[in-house]
């Protein structure tokens, strides 16, 4: 019989990953060569913290291969759906595939079930996808996401970090991942407060990423030559996910640079 | 001695199946899908707030159905699976209503001729074009036949009455408010009742939204704001 494959009509699953695994396994990412790791671009610093109204997540734009810069404009933080964001550090090819697959997983569930997953449900689903990716982690292509968002039951927002084995941990104030995360977290420890408003939160994010790029060669700072600003997303229950305009971020970055120039640090 | 097998002519067999499917569909309430100047309106008479007759398939593709709930729900989910898998394997812009309609037509035709009972459903697949001229409306019947419409299309028990009362309405030139009221009047006239807002289900594919996914449900408050009667 032509038309839909039988599995489309008889399936009871609401998971896109399961559907793709059974109906079109060739469409899913699975590189298998052991020494790919040295040649793959890698992602770098992602930060995320609570604000007065919800969540802010930001990431730099640089991707590196060894000592070379592979990209100046990679976007490593993306909206997962209307009320959550995901940022990924690690092997870029796998990371971007995982983001695309996760976005579709949430959309697919929403359309099949007619309702959104809860925020915890989304985080658990992401953890399961990472566990499914364990084979790649063993080969050196590791991908570690940071996931955050809001839902009706938790309007103040939640932040989740993960490890390559799929372990899921809730972070209560702020968190950072990637090669520059130590420096960014140090900055956040000094600058973060629970009651940051929108403008203050953007300034704190730019400061923390600036510190990371200052000391970590694989993290890019604001690029005034090409007008490339770090990616910044905010999430709250009223407006959902919004990306901060890059012009706004560059303005903030200009102020940060001026402030630091004045005190020479 | 075994009994002589019955002979049923193919004409009779097909006619019986068509009658069976048509009877099932005629019992249900109707749905009308209408183009308007900035999108496509999907409007159904449906007292249930959760068992939807109208749904999102993909970024610019909407789905409306009448008939047996479990059957059109199976077809809706198959459509979502088809669209998501195709969009993931190729690109989101490569998912088209025409491809989806073909898959529905093949499945409906296959079930109609080979299974013990045909699907008792009628479907509309609507695609919102980037410009109004490229909007597409497809109506699919229980036997897999496809008709494409230009302005509006009705399905269900009172489809003919609704189409008759909307004859001559050039809905693609009108605003959402005008089209919504035409639609509500036509649905009500077909059943000789005045429909309460909570007995309606509506959604739009919105050409003006900045979002990738253009499908948006209209809740009771939004529908009340649009109603003029």
Contacts between the chains, C-beta under 8 A, distances in Angstrom:
chain1	res1	chain2	res2	distance
A	1	B	106	7.3
A	1	B	107	7.4
A	1	B	110	3.9
A	1	B	114	7.0
A	2	B	106	4.0
A	2	B	107	7.9
A	2	B	110	6.7
A	3	B	103	5.2
A	3	B	104	7.2
A	3	B	105	7.4
A	3	B	106	3.2
A	3	B	107	3.3
A	3	B	108	7.7
A	3	B	109	7.7
A	3	B	110	5.7
A	4	B	78	4.6
A	4	B	81	7.7
A	4	B	82	6.2
A	4	B	103	5.4
A	4	B	106	7.8
A	4	B	107	5.1
A	8	B	77	7.7
A	8	B	78	4.0
A	8	B	81	4.6
A	8	B	82	6.1
A	9	B	74	5.7
A	9	B	75	7.7
A	9	B	78	5.0
A	9	B	107	7.1
A	11	B	77	7.5
A	11	B	81	6.9
A	16	B	84	5.7
A	16	B	85	7.8
A	16	B	88	7.4
A	19	B	81	5.7
A	19	B	84	7.6
A	19	B	85	6.6
A	20	B	85	6.4
A	20	B	88	6.8
A	23	B	81	7.8
A	23	B	85	6.5
A	24	B	85	5.8
A	24	B	89	6.4
A	27	B	85	7.2
A	27	B	88	6.1
A	27	B	89	4.6
A	100	B	88	7.4
A	101	B	88	7.7
A	104	B	84	6.0
A	104	B	87	7.7
A	104	B	88	5.7
A	107	B	84	7.3
A	107	B	213	7.7
A	108	B	80	6.9
A	108	B	84	5.1
A	111	B	55	7.4
A	111	B	56	5.7
A	111	B	57	7.4
A	111	B	80	4.8
A	111	B	84	7.7
A	112	B	77	5.7
A	112	B	80	5.7
A	114	B	50	7.5
A	114	B	52	6.4
A	114	B	55	7.4
